[in-house]
């Protein structure tokens, strides 16, 4: 398809010029399109505007440079290399993207939702699924006020909320979610198992997760840089591949993901409540 080849050429141009000034007109001209037509097909294939894609990629590359051994360099130096003309502009863009400051990220080293080069045909081999029966249990958790759970995880980790809930111990954290049809949005909470909640629980709610059948998926091996992206791809695989092809369907209950941030293993376990499909 002509549009597919053109978008690939546009992505190539952007990636080759991430450290240079890039205008939408330059990218459109590189593939022989008008700006209007380029913006329309780019949004259709990539899911974001070119400006948003460039900003997310630059921020992700800056984080990658820090992790590849540039951690001793001032963040502003790396940001300037990728086209941010001032420290303030970079801090503003980073805070908008991740809802924490670059200095907070550098201090705590939590996993961010980063953006790799866009793949027109994504390649991802999903994990195997274990079918298990769980007993009911309860989670003491903070309700999210973010549209994107990854931003809430950033603030949860940077503010040391797991340690606050556990009374200073290292315990497993739970991200619990459920679709809310009345608001047409995903309700999300992060916290700890009730048995581990020995510290300050002010501001939390207690969620009761029912027992029953669950599909359990362990995310594929990842690094600090691509961990959050791997989690997202695993959820997509569960929804788009595993559930349609399996003999199971989702049942109405909380889904949850379980992870120990301080482990630095960059793998989490996802639990999806299921039942056998009606024939």
Buried (B, 14 or more C-beta within 10 A) or exposed (E): EEBEEBBBBBBEBBEEBBEEEBEBEEBBBBBEBEBEBBBEBBBEBBEBEBEBBBBBBBBBBBBBBBBEEBEEEEBBEBBBBBBBEEBEBBBEBBEEBBBBBBEBBEEBBBBBBBBEEBEEEEEBEBBEBEEEEBEEBBBBBBBBEEEBBBBBBBBBBBBEBBBBBBEEEEBBBBBBBBEEEEEEEBBBBBBBBBEBBEBEBEEBEEBEBEEBBBBBBBBBEBEBBBBBBBBBBBBEBBEEEBBEEBEBEBBEBBBBBBBBBEEEEBBBBBBBBBEEEEE
